[in-house]
């Protein structure tokens, strides 16, 4: 993963494949904004034809100086041809072609269109799952099969979700994408949550045999950067979310070993953590101290403490526990309470952590990570029977082969009986 010279630069880092996906989002959002959801199917067909043309032309004639502009020009030309072939839209297409004979790609306009589409897809009447699927497909350029693997749904379910979203947007006013982003605080919270969930989907993906999906994480970072550039210092929680993403991304390459097996935080090689990305995390965190605490700031602070610790044992767990206390005051979810209990176990002792986890049993019993965490603490407190029972329950609660392999590894580390003192 290459890095620019200045680690505090606001520009994110992408692979070639990710830049190809980004181009799809740029061109789709611009055409979608100009022509509207009524022509979404034609826009998608035109984009597909433009990318196919690029695959044929670029290898022989070379990469254009501005690939995005090339794709937009070709896609728009093919889209107008699509519309001209339809008697219903022929007049409109001809008029648009006359008024816009050659539309140049403007970076500001493409960024604005992507943000407008992001805010539009985070409509409160769409489910979180539908919002994530729509963003992955039309802003991230992911295919239906990739999305299905990433969100652990069937291809049919993803396709139906996209169809429902398309029909929903067609029922809205034609100018539904022309939101005043700066004056949409409620929608902004939806957008931040979707970007947060989108990153998490890649960081702990539910995809088949894989545990991580780097491209989904990078797409979330890219979109968060677009939002941050729009908001500047007006909404500090955007910068806090970026800080959190960069701290988490810095550990990405160390979370799996050479065989693709999960490596827990306690055993990760910290010398391999990505220091430029950690620097970026601190850059966005330190320059955005909030008047009021928000969940993204508190989580970024927690991630920053992990990044600062030279070893797992030297982590300031008591400070992390206090941050989780503040986080629980804002969101008393069982997932936050679960992580808080782990911090308590490290700060105040394993027995205290076990007691807190047992108090969560009613609300978290359906969550496989709850049983893993409890099993880990039982294992550390030399209660092998309880540890094995917890791991067995966790095994039943996940269908992911990669996650099941993690749990089986933990089971194998538990002794069959309590060793004699």
DACOR-V660764 format. One record per backbone hydrogen bond with DSSP energy under -0.5 kcal/mol. CO is the residue of the C=O (numbers start at 0). NH is the residue of the N-H. E is the energy in kcal/mol with one decimal. If there is no record, write none. Layout:
co = (CO/CO)
nh = (NH/NH)
e = (E/E)
This chain:
co = (4/5/14/15/16/17/18/19/20/21/22/23/24/25/26/27/28/29/30/31/35/36/38/39/40/41/42/43/44/45/46/47/48/49/50/51/52/53/56/56/57/63/65/66/67/68/69/70/71/72/73/74/75/76/77/78/79/80/82/84/85/85/88/89/90/91/92/93/94/95/101/103/104/105/106/107/108/109/110/111/112/113/114/115/116/117/119/122/126/127/128/129/130/131/132/133/134/134/135/136/142/143/144/145/146/147/147/149/153/154/155/156/157/158/159/160/161/162/163/164/165/166/167/168/172/174/176/178/179/180/183/184/185/186/187/188/189/190/191/192/193/194/195/196/197/198/198/199/201/201/206/207/210/212/213/214/215/216/217/218/219/220/221/222/223/224/225/226/227/230/233/234/234/235/236/237/238/239/240/241/242/243/244/245/247/248/249/250/250/251/254/256/260/261/263/263/264/267/268/269/272/273/274/275/276/277/278/279/280/281/282/284/293/294/295/296/297/298/299/300/301/302/303/304/311/314/315/316/317/318/319/320/321/322/323/324/325/326/326/330/332/333/334/335/336/337/338/339/340/341/342/343/343/344/348/349/350/351/352/353/354/355/356/357/359/359/360/363/365/366/366/367/368/369/370/371/372/373/374/375/376/377/378/382/383/384/385/386/387/388/389/390/391/392/393/394/399/400/401/402/403/404/405/406/407/408/409/409/410)
nh = (6/8/18/19/20/21/22/23/24/25/26/27/28/29/30/31/32/33/34/35/38/39/42/43/44/45/46/47/48/49/50/51/52/53/54/55/56/57/59/60/61/66/69/70/71/72/73/74/75/76/77/78/79/80/81/82/83/84/85/86/88/89/92/93/94/95/96/97/98/99/103/105/106/109/110/111/112/113/114/115/116/117/118/119/120/121/122/125/130/131/132/133/134/135/136/137/138/139/141/140/146/147/148/149/150/151/152/205/157/158/159/160/161/162/163/164/165/166/167/168/169/170/170/171/175/177/178/180/182/183/187/188/189/190/191/192/193/194/195/196/197/198/199/200/201/201/202/203/204/212/209/401/204/216/217/218/219/220/221/222/223/224/225/226/227/228/229/230/231/233/235/237/238/239/240/241/242/243/244/245/246/247/248/249/250/251/273/253/254/254/262/259/256/263/266/267/267/269/271/272/274/277/278/279/280/281/282/283/284/285/286/287/297/298/299/300/301/302/303/304/305/306/307/308/314/316/319/320/321/322/323/324/325/326/327/328/329/329/330/332/336/337/338/339/340/341/342/343/344/345/346/347/348/348/352/353/354/355/356/357/358/359/359/360/362/363/364/366/367/369/370/371/372/373/374/375/376/377/378/379/380/382/381/386/387/388/389/390/391/392/393/394/395/396/396/397/403/404/405/406/407/408/409/410/411/412/412/413/413)
e = (-0.8/-1.9/-2.2/-1.8/-1.8/-2.8/-2.1/-1.4/-1.8/-2.5/-2.6/-3.0/-2.2/-1.6/-2.4/-3.1/-2.1/-1.9/-2.9/-2.0/-1.6/-1.7/-2.5/-2.7/-2.2/-2.6/-2.5/-2.3/-2.2/-2.2/-2.6/-2.0/-2.4/-2.1/-2.1/-1.2/-2.7/-2.3/-0.9/-2.8/-2.1/-0.5/-2.2/-2.6/-2.6/-2.5/-2.4/-3.0/-2.9/-2.1/-2.5/-2.5/-2.6/-1.8/-2.2/-2.5/-2.5/-1.6/-1.1/-0.6/-1.0/-0.8/-2.5/-2.6/-2.4/-2.4/-2.6/-2.0/-2.2/-2.3/-0.6/-0.6/-0.6/-2.5/-2.4/-2.3/-2.6/-2.2/-2.2/-2.6/-2.4/-2.3/-2.7/-2.1/-2.7/-0.9/-0.9/-2.1/-2.3/-2.4/-2.4/-2.5/-2.4/-2.6/-2.2/-2.8/-1.9/-1.7/-2.4/-0.5/-2.6/-2.6/-2.1/-2.3/-2.6/-0.5/-2.0/-1.0/-2.1/-2.6/-2.5/-2.1/-2.4/-2.2/-2.6/-2.4/-2.3/-2.3/-2.4/-2.5/-1.4/-0.6/-1.4/-1.0/-2.0/-1.7/-1.9/-1.3/-1.1/-1.5/-2.4/-1.6/-1.3/-2.4/-2.9/-2.1/-2.3/-2.5/-2.3/-2.8/-2.8/-2.2/-2.2/-2.2/-1.2/-0.5/-2.3/-2.5/-0.7/-3.0/-1.6/-1.0/-1.2/-1.5/-2.6/-2.2/-2.0/-2.3/-2.7/-2.3/-2.1/-2.3/-2.0/-2.0/-2.6/-2.7/-1.4/-2.5/-3.1/-2.0/-0.5/-1.4/-0.6/-2.1/-2.1/-2.0/-2.4/-2.3/-2.5/-2.6/-2.4/-2.3/-2.8/-1.7/-1.3/-1.4/-2.5/-1.2/-0.6/-1.3/-3.0/-2.1/-2.4/-0.5/-1.7/-0.6/-1.0/-1.1/-1.9/-1.1/-1.0/-1.9/-2.5/-1.8/-2.1/-2.3/-2.3/-2.3/-1.8/-3.2/-1.3/-1.2/-2.1/-2.3/-2.1/-2.3/-2.0/-2.6/-2.5/-2.0/-1.8/-2.2/-1.7/-1.1/-1.3/-2.1/-1.9/-2.6/-1.9/-2.0/-2.2/-1.9/-1.7/-2.3/-2.7/-1.1/-0.8/-0.9/-2.3/-1.4/-2.3/-2.1/-2.1/-2.5/-2.2/-1.6/-1.9/-2.4/-2.2/-1.6/-2.2/-3.6/-0.8/-0.8/-1.6/-2.5/-2.2/-2.0/-2.2/-2.6/-1.5/-0.7/-1.0/-1.2/-0.5/-2.5/-1.3/-2.1/-0.6/-0.9/-1.1/-1.8/-2.7/-2.4/-2.4/-2.6/-1.9/-2.4/-2.5/-2.3/-1.8/-2.5/-1.4/-2.1/-2.8/-2.0/-2.1/-2.4/-2.4/-2.0/-2.5/-2.2/-1.4/-1.0/-0.5/-0.7/-2.6/-2.0/-1.5/-2.1/-2.4/-2.1/-1.8/-2.4/-2.1/-1.0/-0.6/-0.6/-1.2)
